[in-house]
Amino acid sequence: MKQWIGVWLFMVFVTSINSCYNTTLPKPDNLIKRDKFVKMMVDVYMVQGLDKGSQPQGEKELRKITQTDLYYSVLKKYSVADTVFIRSLIYYSSFPKEYEKMHVQIMDILNQSELQFKPQEKLDLEPK
């Protein structure tokens, strides 16, 4: 009888340890596809990078636009509900290694976009 109690306690222990490591989230019904999600995140980062100080002084309408408005404009552009985006973000971020790969891809796209707008050569502004 004592052997069965020991075996039973061992099985409970192994089961409890296994359940601690099984933390994957179920896949949401309307999960945004990976490529589309990466494009959306690029746009979200670009929106977050907008600086109110860089807008022209005379544009009163542009000053009224908030970060939330810009965030929802990204969702509207891709025809995605905010709850679907949040659920997809939570799902993808629950896999850290894959999410890191996605983040590297996002940063590569942003760096390529930045290079398009940087001058190729530095201007020589010193008088001769």
C-alpha positions in Angstrom: 0.0 0.0 0.0 2.8 2.4 0.8 4.3 1.7 -2.6 1.1 2.8 -4.3 1.0 6.0 -2.3 4.6 6.7 -3.3 3.8 6.0 -7.0 0.7 8.1 -6.8 2.6 11.1 -5.2 5.3 10.8 -7.8 2.7 10.9 -10.7 1.0 13.9 -9.1 4.4 15.6 -8.9 5.3 14.9 -12.5 1.9 16.0 -13.7 2.1 19.3 -11.7 5.6 20.0 -13.1 4.4 19.3 -16.7 1.4 21.6 -16.3 3.7 24.4 -15.3 5.5 24.2 -18.6 2.5 23.9 -20.8 1.5 27.5 -21.0 0.7 27.9 -24.6 -2.4 30.0 -25.4 -5.1 28.6 -27.7 -5.0 30.1 -31.2 -7.6 32.8 -31.5 -10.4 32.4 -34.0 -9.6 35.5 -36.0 -5.8 35.4 -35.7 -4.1 37.9 -38.0 -1.7 36.2 -40.4 1.9 36.6 -39.5 2.9 38.7 -42.6 -0.1 41.0 -42.2 0.6 41.4 -38.5 4.2 42.4 -39.2 3.0 45.1 -41.7 0.6 46.3 -39.1 3.3 46.5 -36.4 5.5 48.5 -38.8 2.7 51.0 -39.2 2.0 51.1 -35.5 5.7 51.8 -34.8 5.7 54.5 -37.4 2.6 56.1 -35.8 4.3 56.0 -32.4 7.3 57.7 -33.9 5.3 60.7 -35.1 6.3 63.8 -33.2 3.7 66.6 -32.6 6.5 69.1 -32.8 7.3 68.2 -36.4 3.9 69.3 -37.6 3.5 72.7 -39.2 2.4 75.4 -36.8 -0.6 76.5 -38.9 -2.3 73.1 -39.1 -4.8 73.2 -36.3 -6.6 70.0 -37.5 -3.4 68.0 -37.4 -2.7 69.1 -33.8 -6.0 67.6 -32.7 -5.1 64.1 -33.8 -4.0 61.9 -30.9 -1.9 58.8 -30.8 -5.1 56.8 -30.3 -6.6 58.2 -33.5 -3.5 57.2 -35.4 -3.5 53.8 -33.9 -7.2 53.3 -34.9 -6.3 54.6 -38.4 -3.8 51.7 -38.7 -6.5 49.2 -37.7 -8.9 50.8 -40.2 -6.3 50.6 -43.0 -6.0 46.8 -42.5 -9.8 46.4 -41.7 -9.0 44.7 -38.3 -11.0 45.2 -35.1 -9.0 46.3 -32.1 -9.9 43.2 -30.1 -8.6 41.0 -33.0 -5.4 42.9 -33.0 -4.9 42.7 -29.2 -5.7 39.0 -29.2 -3.2 38.4 -32.0 -0.6 40.5 -30.2 -1.0 38.4 -27.1 -0.9 35.2 -29.0 2.2 36.0 -31.0 4.0 37.4 -27.9 3.3 34.2 -26.0 6.0 32.6 -28.2 9.0 34.7 -27.3 11.4 33.2 -29.9 9.0 33.6 -32.8 8.0 37.0 -31.6 11.6 38.1 -31.4 12.1 36.9 -35.1 9.1 39.0 -36.0 10.4 42.0 -34.2 13.8 41.7 -36.0 11.8 41.6 -39.3 9.9 44.7 -38.2 13.0 46.6 -37.3 14.7 45.6 -40.6 11.7 47.1 -42.5 11.8 50.3 -40.4 15.6 50.6 -40.9 15.1 50.2 -44.7 12.4 52.9 -44.6 14.7 55.2 -42.7 17.5 54.8 -45.2 15.2 56.0 -48.0 14.9 59.4 -46.3 18.5 59.9 -45.1 20.8 61.8 -47.3 23.3 59.5 -49.0 26.3 61.9 -48.4 26.9 64.4 -45.7 26.8 68.0 -46.9 29.9 70.1 -46.6 28.6 73.2 -44.9 32.0 74.7 -44.0 32.9 77.9 -45.8 35.9 77.6 -48.2 
